Each structure stands twice: as C-alpha cells, then as structure tokens.
Amino acid sequence: MKKKITTTRVSVTFMLICILFLIACYYFDFVNQPFTAEPNSSFEVDISVTQSPGNGSDAIPYFGVVLPLGWTVNDSIVFSYGNSFGMLVYSDSLTQLMYTLSPVPLDYYWWVAEGLNELERDIGQTYLFSPVINPSDQPGTYYLDYMLGDNSNGLNYRMP
C-alpha cells in the first residue's frame, strides 16, 4: 500500500513539473557574446528570447547570468519586446534564490534582475536586450550561462 502512494505522488509531481514547463516557456533564439575579454574593458551581449504563448496572465520577467568573480553587470538593463520597452533591475533576493535552484562553481556567482512592470504572457513576444558586462582586471576566455523566467509560477527558468 505504501508503495502505491509513493508511485502516485511521483506521477503527480512529474505532471506538475511538465505543466510548469509548458506555461510561459522561454527559448533563446541567440546569445551573441565574445569568447575573450580584455582587462578593464566592457562588452555587450546581444540576446534574443522568444516566449511561447502563455495562459493570458501577466508576469514580471527575470534575467540572470553566471559571472566569474570580479566581473559585474550594469545595475539596469533596458529591453524591447514588440513595440514596447521594459527595464530589468538587479534583485538581491532573486539572486539568492538562484543559488539554491542552480549552484555555481566556486569562482562564479549569479547576477539576477527582475522587470519593473508586469508584461502580458500570451503574445509569444520576442525580447531583445544587451547587458553590458565589465570583466574588471580579469582577462580570459569564458562562456557565460544565462537564465530567463518569470514570477507566474515561482522562479521557473530556462538556460540556453
């Protein structure tokens, strides 16, 4: 009897996870970034993300990047979607949450921002933004990981 309850619980949990990924999924169309960084410089990363049609509700978008220690991102990022613009600003609480969802190597850290306004999720919009990353005095070759999500079902996220 106990085994049946466990099997049912696992099946229900799996179905809920599948539903979360089907609602407001984000797909990276492209991430254009240099693979090397010069000391005391900065570079822009061009990112395009398409959002699958959602359920018609509004949500606050999230964006994050895993950076090497010492690197920084400008505290606010302007993005465009359709004929509109939005702004993402750094969020300490979301940054801490991402550490629990997706741990990073010792020499890296999460930088996560959230939108200032809610956006309609059922349009299938393409978001374009270009965060400016400052490598400080640490040159090197790096590949950065990114996440996108929203507040509609907690911090659901996708990485390229």
Beta strands, then each sheet from edge to edge (+ up, - down):
strand 1: 26-32
strand 2: 36-37
strand 3: 43-44
strand 4: 46-51
strand 5: 58-59
strand 6: 61-68
strand 7: 72-73
strand 8: 76-81
strand 9: 84-90
strand 10: 108-115
strand 11: 119-120
strand 12: 126-129
strand 13: 132-134
strand 14: 140-141
strand 15: 145-150
strand 16: 156-158
sheet 1: 1+ 4- 12+ 8- 9+ 10- 6+ 15- 16+
sheet 2: 2+ 14-
sheet 3: 3+ 13- 7+
sheet 4: 5+ 11-
end
